[in-house]
Amino acid sequence: MRPIVRFLSGELIEKIIAETRDVLCKLGVEIHNKNILGMLHDHGAKVVMEKDHVFLTDKIIDKALKTVPHSFKLYDILGHETHYFTEYNVYFTPGSAALYILDYDTQKIHKPKTDDYIRYAKVISQLDNIASQSTAFIPADVHEKISDSYRLYLSLLYCEKPVVTGAFTIEAFNIMKDLQLAVRGTKQELAAKPLTIFSCCPTSPLKWSDATSQNVVDCAHYSIPVEFISMPLSGFIAPVTLVGTLVQHTAETLSGVVISQLTKPGTPVLYGGSPAAFDVRYETTPMGAIETQMIDCAYNEIGKYLSIPTQAYISLSDSKQLDAQAGLESSMGATLAALSGINNISGPGMLDFESCQSLEKLVLDNEICGMVLRMTKGIEPKDDFPSLPRFEELLREKHLLISKHTRQYLTEEFYIPGPIIDRAPRARWQDEGSVTLLKRAHKEVEKLIKEYVPSRLPGDTKKELTKLMENEAHQYGMEHLPHITL
């Protein structure tokens, strides 16, 4: 039996959705995109064009919910299926778009450069428990206008896993779409085997910018899956109660579903978010707070009630370094997320309120993910009945270390962590240098980078990606991209 945790009753979910409909139909949403407002008007919504405001209707909401896919799949660079977002299937992906990376040698943060990103891509390509890569941080050694597309470019060159990404501008979408078409070949192949998920973020409270709402539309035209990242802050720009925050989150997310589905019915989406319980003491948005994690798990239940696959920024930490707090918050988040059945769990590697990535934390989080994925398999009998022969063997042999039953099920029943997790007796640990967690994690990072095997993406495709990226860079005055070695 798969273990499951729930925070909301069916009755409460229905009440939240009913209140959400009232908000969307009576208070409405700001959408700073005239074309989208026009589309909504054509579908029967009341639009106040001069105020960029729209009042939805129950009919429009129902129409969108009727066409939104109940599941979808994701594929890697080579076209192999890697994800099936449905029911309680869970997958992990690193947190996205960090401004900084934590340097191991100095234990200080710095703005990442291309070399940092390539190291990250080499590491994530070998972490078995993290199914996708993300455009995890923003390289500072290229023009800011190409920072979105450049990190997608590097991801496609160096790692075969599908990519969770996004664009901060309308203009960036075209090159990011072209990079994906270079890999897949045609618009039809890209639609048949999605390679990326685009994060699209409404602005709390109840607002869509021109750029973000246009990204939703552009993705729909190419059947590129999107994850809606609503970010209400409880007690600041959302009601202080968790239920009130859930009403706002639901309204902001459903407004995105409406834009997506009216643009192109059947566009795959993830019902996601990155809310937080605002800490008034420090004026911060703690992603590791238990209330934040509860909101994530609860809106996931609302998404499942609506039969939409789900996502959450959870399994990350607000700590500034790889310490006990980082492990506490990340493991608690990963556990709750998996037990709740959040389909796409975003967060591994992240520190400091979603602003910093750490490769050492990323490899540790890979072990957390492995343990959690084992937990979700639950406890099932494996040739355990009848039990009498097993205990007869145990009494006869005095142990079961080399029993056929042990050898058959050992690695299936137990998750065996890598060298980052210390399970040695103290004497052996001391004999081997009393190595700390941070040092073990760094050693694993360097090992993975050394053992990296280049992506099997065809050489001609890599050249085409580079040509596209160089042409984009030239438009913003960059004569050359930073030097890379394939």
TABELZI-V634767 format. One record per residue. N is the residue number from 1. RES is the residue in one letter. PSI is psi in whole degrees, 0 to 359 (999 if undefined). NEAR is the number of other ideal C-beta (glycine too) atoms within 8 Angstrom. Layout:
n = {N N}
res = {RES RES}
psi = {PSI PSI}
near = {NEAR NEAR}
This chain:
n = {1 2 3 4 5 6 7 8 9 10 11 12 13 14 15 16 17 18 19 20 21 22 23 24 25 26 27 28 29 30 31 32 33 34 35 36 37 38 39 40 41 42 43 44 45 46 47 48 49 50 51 52 53 54 55 56 57 58 59 60 61 62 63 64 65 66 67 68 69 70 71 72 73 74 75 76 77 78 79 80 81 82 83 84 85 86 87 88 89 90 91 92 93 94 95 96 97 98 99 100 101 102 103 104 105 106 107 108 109 110 111 112 113 114 115 116 117 118 119 120 121 122 123 124 125 126 127 128 129 130 131 132 133 134 135 136 137 138 139 140 141 142 143 144 145 146 147 148 149 150 151 152 153 154 155 156 157 158 159 160 161 162 163 164 165 166 167 168 169 170 171 172 173 174 175 176 177 178 179 180 181 182 183 184 185 186 187 188 189 190 191 192 193 194 195 196 197 198 199 200 201 202 203 204 205 206 207 208 209 210 211 212 213 214 215 216 217 218 219 220 221 222 223 224 225 226 227 228 229 230 231 232 233 234 235 236 237 238 239 240 241 242 243 244 245 246 247 248 249 250 251 252 253 254 255 256 257 258 259 260 261 262 263 264 265 266 267 268 269 270 271 272 273 274 275 276 277 278 279 280 281 282 283 284 285 286 287 288 289 290 291 292 293 294 295 296 297 298 299 300 301 302 303 304 305 306 307 308 309 310 311 312 313 314 315 316 317 318 319 320 321 322 323 324 325 326 327 328 329 330 331 332 333 334 335 336 337 338 339 340 341 342 343 344 345 346 347 348 349 350 351 352 353 354 355 356 357 358 359 360 361 362 363 364 365 366 367 368 369 370 371 372 373 374 375 376 377 378 379 380 381 382 383 384 385 386 387 388 389 390 391 392 393 394 395 396 397 398 399 400 401 402 403 404 405 406 407 408 409 410 411 412 413 414 415 416 417 418 419 420 421 422 423 424 425 426 427 428 429 430 431 432 433 434 435 436 437 438 439 440 441 442 443 444 445 446 447 448 449 450 451 452 453 454 455 456 457 458 459 460 461 462 463 464 465 466 467 468 469 470 471 472 473 474 475 476 477 478 479 480 481 482 483 484 485 486}
res = {M R P I V R F L S G E L I E K I I A E T R D V L C K L G V E I H N K N I L G M L H D H G A K V V M E K D H V F L T D K I I D K A L K T V P H S F K L Y D I L G H E T H Y F T E Y N V Y F T P G S A A L Y I L D Y D T Q K I H K P K T D D Y I R Y A K V I S Q L D N I A S Q S T A F I P A D V H E K I S D S Y R L Y L S L L Y C E K P V V T G A F T I E A F N I M K D L Q L A V R G T K Q E L A A K P L T I F S C C P T S P L K W S D A T S Q N V V D C A H Y S I P V E F I S M P L S G F I A P V T L V G T L V Q H T A E T L S G V V I S Q L T K P G T P V L Y G G S P A A F D V R Y E T T P M G A I E T Q M I D C A Y N E I G K Y L S I P T Q A Y I S L S D S K Q L D A Q A G L E S S M G A T L A A L S G I N N I S G P G M L D F E S C Q S L E K L V L D N E I C G M V L R M T K G I E P K D D F P S L P R F E E L L R E K H L L I S K H T R Q Y L T E E F Y I P G P I I D R A P R A R W Q D E G S V T L L K R A H K E V E K L I K E Y V P S R L P G D T K K E L T K L M E N E A H Q Y G M E H L P H I T L}
psi = {131 126 140 144 143 147 340 142 160 322 319 321 314 322 318 316 321 317 322 316 320 316 311 326 331 327 326 187 143 129 112 56 107 323 319 320 320 318 316 323 318 335 6 5 151 122 131 90 319 342 6 42 142 140 115 174 159 324 317 316 314 321 317 317 334 330 346 132 141 350 162 166 160 150 153 184 323 0 12 139 132 333 143 97 100 150 239 21 135 144 148 146 147 156 156 156 37 148 341 162 144 120 128 315 318 344 31 158 152 161 128 154 181 316 322 319 320 320 315 312 323 323 310 333 342 6 105 335 359 109 337 163 166 163 82 327 168 109 132 1 19 164 138 334 342 10 325 306 327 319 329 318 311 321 317 331 322 347 140 349 152 164 130 121 201 167 139 352 162 319 327 335 318 312 324 325 317 324 320 322 328 327 314 329 311 161 324 319 323 320 323 326 80 139 336 165 130 129 128 122 112 161 123 141 130 55 145 129 166 312 311 318 326 325 319 314 314 318 320 320 332 12 32 123 145 150 127 124 79 139 56 145 109 125 357 286 38 158 149 336 150 323 317 319 321 324 314 316 317 319 313 322 316 328 323 319 319 313 315 310 329 332 312 101 137 358 128 138 157 133 92 195 173 58 172 152 106 130 104 341 321 357 49 168 80 112 341 358 142 326 322 315 325 318 315 311 324 316 334 321 323 316 317 324 324 2 39 132 154 162 156 146 102 167 44 176 154 356 158 356 174 93 191 322 319 316 318 306 320 317 322 316 315 319 311 319 315 319 331 345 27 124 319 107 109 131 327 137 344 143 170 58 45 18 351 139 147 124 326 319 325 316 329 315 329 323 321 315 319 317 317 318 324 318 321 343 344 197 119 146 142 92 37 346 132 149 340 315 325 318 333 317 318 316 327 314 346 359 169 24 321 18 146 320 319 312 330 324 0 304 342 324 326 138 121 106 163 190 350 325 122 115 14 152 156 318 316 318 318 319 330 12 6 47 131 165 314 317 320 318 318 321 322 320 311 324 315 320 319 324 2 135 127 151 146 11 132 146 321 323 321 320 321 319 316 320 315 317 322 318 321 319 322 327 338 25 9 116 326 147 158 145 133 156 121 999}
near = {5 7 8 8 8 6 8 10 5 7 6 9 12 9 8 14 12 8 9 12 10 9 12 15 10 7 7 12 13 10 15 9 12 6 8 13 13 9 10 16 11 6 9 7 11 8 11 8 7 4 6 10 10 13 12 13 10 7 7 14 13 8 11 14 11 6 8 15 10 7 9 9 10 13 11 10 13 7 7 6 7 11 12 7 14 8 5 7 10 13 12 15 13 15 14 12 9 15 8 13 15 15 9 10 4 5 7 6 8 7 7 13 10 11 7 11 14 11 11 14 14 13 14 14 13 9 11 6 10 15 10 16 16 12 15 15 15 10 15 7 6 13 9 5 8 15 12 14 14 13 15 14 13 14 13 14 13 11 12 9 12 16 14 16 16 13 13 7 9 10 6 13 13 7 12 14 11 9 15 13 11 10 12 11 5 7 7 6 9 15 8 5 9 15 13 13 16 13 13 15 11 16 8 13 9 13 11 16 8 8 10 12 15 13 15 15 14 12 16 13 8 10 13 14 15 18 14 16 13 16 11 13 13 17 9 7 6 15 10 6 7 11 9 11 15 13 13 16 15 13 13 16 16 13 15 16 15 13 15 17 15 12 11 9 6 9 15 12 15 16 16 16 15 12 16 12 14 11 10 7 4 5 6 8 8 11 18 15 10 6 9 14 14 11 15 18 17 12 17 15 13 15 12 10 10 10 6 13 16 15 14 16 13 17 15 17 14 11 12 5 9 13 7 5 10 13 11 10 14 17 12 11 16 18 10 14 18 14 12 14 13 15 13 18 16 17 17 18 13 16 16 11 8 10 8 13 18 13 13 13 18 18 15 13 16 13 13 14 14 12 11 14 12 9 11 12 7 8 3 6 5 7 7 6 5 4 7 6 7 11 8 8 10 10 7 6 8 5 5 10 5 5 10 5 9 10 8 8 10 8 6 7 6 7 7 4 9 6 6 11 7 6 4 7 5 6 6 8 11 8 6 8 5 6 8 6 9 9 8 12 14 10 10 12 15 8 8 13 10 6 7 9 3 6 10 7 11 6 5 6 10 12 8 9 14 11 8 13 15 10 8 11 14 9 6 9 6 10 4 7 11 10 5 9 3 5}
